[in-house]
Amino acid sequence: MLGLGCAANPWGIMIAVLLLDAKRGRGIVWSYVVAWTGAITVVLAALLAGVGAITESGSKGVSHTASIVELAIGLLLLAFGLRRILAGRHATLAGVATHPGVPPELPGWLRAIENISYLAAFLLGIYSATYPLVIAAAGEILRADVNTAQTVALALLFVVLGSSSVVAVAALGTFAPRRSAHHLQRLRGWVTVHNRAVITALLLVLGAMLTARGLGGLL
């Protein structure tokens, strides 16, 4: 669930689609994908190794700490989700809501992506990775009573799921550009129109799930 939530980040998908049209070639998108995948891998591995070196996997101390972290992240995600709902209602009341069927204007930094460099794309991949879910995933793995091999397998599963969306976009645009062009354009349009609703829904769903998990582990 956490891995899929990481993959469903609309901004990550939109950036990957836009990078396919970068003036410096399709290699740009792979710089972004490598950074995204590498970032969540390194952060997850560091958390597992760091916390695991202090406490034993599956122990009461780890379980208690993981529950506190999940509760904190869950409440934070819920707060952001509710804030986005209130901001959307305020925009509607102020008369600045997007007209139905008209895609909202992309932020300037997204419109400028076509001129991005390889280094900038790499840094963008590091910046846009979904770190709260990586932290929550580390807590779930450490809470489980598993051996080292199983810990590695669970971590790899999260990384594969968490990076599956951006890898799929990059692969389709690189190896099947003609066949995928129409579908990727439709995906870009859908994400552009609905990204706010999708992000808000993800924040609320994942926030509620992590809050419940955290409370359940503490009670």
C-alpha positions in Angstrom: 0.0 0.0 0.0 2.8 2.5 0.9 4.7 1.6 -2.2 1.7 2.1 -4.4 1.0 5.4 -2.6 4.6 6.5 -3.4 4.1 5.5 -7.1 0.8 7.3 -7.3 2.4 10.8 -6.7 0.8 12.8 -9.5 3.6 15.3 -9.6 6.2 12.6 -10.1 4.2 11.2 -13.0 3.6 14.6 -14.6 7.3 15.5 -14.4 8.3 12.2 -16.0 5.8 12.8 -18.8 7.0 16.4 -19.4 10.7 15.3 -19.3 10.0 13.1 -22.4 9.7 16.3 -24.4 12.9 17.9 -23.1 15.1 19.5 -25.8 18.2 17.6 -24.7 16.6 14.2 -25.5 14.8 11.4 -23.7 17.9 10.6 -21.6 16.8 13.4 -19.4 13.9 11.5 -18.1 16.2 8.6 -17.1 18.3 11.0 -15.1 15.2 11.9 -13.2 14.1 8.2 -12.8 17.6 7.1 -11.5 17.6 10.0 -9.0 14.0 9.2 -7.8 14.7 5.5 -7.4 18.1 6.1 -5.9 16.8 8.6 -3.4 14.1 6.3 -2.0 16.5 3.4 -1.9 19.2 5.3 -0.1 16.9 6.9 2.5 15.1 3.6 3.1 18.4 1.7 3.5 19.8 4.3 5.8 16.8 4.2 8.0 16.7 0.4 8.2 20.5 0.2 8.8 20.6 3.1 11.3 17.6 2.1 13.4 18.3 -1.6 13.0 21.8 -1.1 14.4 20.4 0.5 17.6 17.4 -1.8 18.2 16.5 -5.3 17.2 14.0 -5.7 14.4 10.6 -6.6 15.7 11.4 -5.7 19.2 9.0 -3.7 21.5 11.2 -0.6 21.3 11.2 -0.6 17.5 7.5 -1.2 17.4 6.8 1.6 19.8 9.0 4.0 17.9 7.6 3.0 14.5 4.0 3.6 15.9 4.9 7.1 17.0 6.5 7.9 13.7 3.5 6.6 11.8 1.1 8.5 14.0 3.1 11.7 13.4 3.3 11.2 9.7 -0.3 10.3 9.5 -1.5 13.4 11.3 0.8 15.5 9.2 -0.6 14.1 6.0 -4.2 14.5 7.3 -3.4 18.1 8.1 -2.1 18.8 4.7 -5.1 17.1 3.1 -7.6 19.1 5.1 -5.6 22.3 4.4 -5.9 21.6 0.6 -9.6 21.0 0.9 -10.1 24.3 2.8 -7.8 26.1 0.3 -9.8 24.7 -2.6 -13.1 25.9 -1.1 -11.6 29.3 -0.4 -10.5 29.5 -4.1 -14.0 28.5 -5.2 -15.7 31.2 -3.0 -13.2 33.7 -4.2 -14.2 33.0 -7.8 -10.8 31.7 -9.0 -11.7 28.1 -9.4 -10.8 26.4 -12.7 -13.6 26.2 -15.2 -14.8 22.7 -16.0 -13.0 21.1 -18.9 -10.3 23.8 -18.9 -6.9 22.4 -17.7 -5.3 24.6 -14.9 -2.2 26.4 -15.9 1.0 24.6 -15.0 3.4 26.3 -12.6 6.3 28.2 -14.3 8.9 25.7 -13.2 7.0 22.9 -14.8 6.6 24.8 -18.1 10.3 25.4 -18.1 11.2 21.7 -17.9 11.8 21.4 -21.7 15.0 23.3 -21.2 16.2 21.4 -18.2 19.7 20.0 -17.9 20.7 16.4 -16.8 22.0 17.7 -13.5 18.8 19.7 -12.8 16.7 16.6 -13.8 18.7 14.5 -11.4 18.2 17.0 -8.5 14.5 17.3 -9.4 14.2 13.5 -9.0 15.8 13.7 -5.5 13.6 16.6 -4.5 10.3 15.1 -5.7 10.5 11.6 -4.2 7.8 10.9 -1.6 9.9 10.7 1.6 7.1 10.6 4.2 6.0 7.3 2.8 9.6 6.0 2.7 9.9 6.8 6.4 6.6 5.0 7.1 7.7 2.0 5.1 10.9 1.8 7.1 8.8 1.7 10.3 6.6 -1.0 8.9 9.6 -3.2 7.9 11.4 -2.7 11.2 8.2 -3.5 13.1 7.9 -6.8 11.4 9.6 -9.8 13.0 11.7 -10.8 10.0 15.3 -11.8 9.3 17.9 -9.8 7.2 17.0 -11.5 3.9 13.3 -10.8 4.4 14.0 -7.2 5.3 16.0 -6.7 2.1 13.2 -8.4 0.1 10.6 -6.1 1.7 12.7 -3.0 1.0 13.3 -4.0 -2.6 9.5 -4.6 -3.0 8.8 -1.1 -1.7 11.4 0.5 -4.1 10.1 -1.4 -7.1 6.5 -0.4 -6.4 7.4 3.1 -5.4 9.3 3.8 -8.6 7.1 1.8 -10.9 5.1 4.7 -12.2 8.0 6.9 -13.3 9.9 3.9 -14.7 6.9 2.9 -16.7 6.4 6.4 -18.1 10.1 6.6 -19.0 10.2 3.2 -20.6 7.1 3.7 -22.7 8.3 7.1 -23.9 11.7 5.8 -24.7 11.1 2.4 -26.2 7.6 2.8 -27.7 7.3 6.5 -28.4 4.8 6.2 -31.3 2.5 3.7 -29.6 2.6 5.5 -26.3 2.4 9.1 -27.5 -1.4 9.3 -27.4 -1.7 7.5 -24.1 1.0 9.6 -22.4 -0.6 12.8 -23.7 -4.0 11.7 -22.3 -2.2 10.8 -19.0 -0.6 14.3 -19.0 -3.9 16.0 -19.5 -5.7 13.9 -16.9 -3.0 14.5 -14.3 -2.9 18.2 -15.1 -6.7 18.5 -14.6 -7.1 16.2 -11.6 -3.7 16.4 -9.8 -5.1 18.5 -6.9 -7.9 16.0 -6.2 -5.6 13.0 -6.5 -3.0 14.5 -4.2 -5.7 15.5 -1.6 -7.3 12.0 -1.7 -3.9 10.3 -1.3 -3.0 12.6 1.7 -6.3 11.8 3.4 -6.3 8.0 2.7 -2.7 7.4 3.6 -2.9 9.8 6.5 -5.9 8.0 7.9 -4.2 4.6 7.4 -1.0 5.7 9.1 -2.8 7.4 11.9 -4.8 4.3 12.6 -1.7 2.1 12.4 0.2 4.4 14.8 -2.7 4.5 17.3 -3.2 0.8 17.1 0.5 0.2 17.9 0.4 2.5 20.9 -2.8 1.3 22.4 
